[in-house]
Amino acid sequence: MDTRQLKQTCAHLVAGKYYKVAKTFVDYDGVTRCKGEVWKFVGSSFLAYESGLSLFFWVKGKVMHVRLQAIPEEQGHITEHLDQYLVEHNPWWRFW
């Protein structure tokens, strides 16, 4: 995947920084993202007509795509409070 076209920030997320899942959540695809997971933010994109927010993270040598739909009936509570779900993490060691 070519990540050069992605937006380098999204809310408090900044490309190149690490973030830890502070609250377990379920994304648009039904994948449970568990508290404690640590990901390196790559970038984001937004699909306005679907209210689709795509977040991309570098995890164990691969780009991971987390899709959220920014409407109340779906993941709006997550997108509106993203800073409560993903908090900055400064690891003193790294395996990836």
PyMOL commands that set and color helices and strands:
alter all, ss='L'
color gray80, all
select helices_A, chain A and resi 48-50+76-80+82-85
alter helices_A, ss='H'
color red, helices_A
select strands_A, chain A and resi 9-10+13-14+18-21+25-26+32-33+38-47+52-59+62-69+86-89
alter strands_A, ss='S'
color yellow, strands_A
deselect
rebuild
show_as cartoon
